Amino acid sequence: MVDLFGHAGLLDEVVKLMESIEIELNAIIWRTLPSACKMHANVKLGRTANEQLLKLRQDESGDYMLLSNMYAPNGEWRGAENVRKLMDDSRMRKSLRLA
């Protein structure tokens, strides 16, 4: 539902749904939101979602890339640069995935 509502642009509904869920929100749920936020240029909500995701999984380079890639298309170059610097400082590298 988070993915469906998010991609439909119903980001306020996603927030309400996530607040009403009686289970612990895991990394899978948090990871679905940033791509919808990027699609609908809601950097603020995407940043919040990604911060929650990074609390759960600090060592996943893809999660940092989600955040960086959300900033850049919206012209927030400093935010993208800060994420890349954070990755460099922690010696984290983008993982290469083969199709």
C-alpha angles and dihedrals in degrees: 000000000000090000094043095049092041096054090046088058094248093132094150088055090051091055091049091048093049091048091051098048111109094206128081111270107241133198093269092059093044092047094058094060104061094061091053090047090051091049092051097036095243099144094164095059091039090054091050092049092047092049089055090047093051090052088060099040115022096164100056110105091194091064091055090048090054089058095043092049091051093055099047101058089050092054094251094134095160091057091049090047092050092053092049090048090051089053091049093047091053090044090240118155132198109260115234113227123196120213 
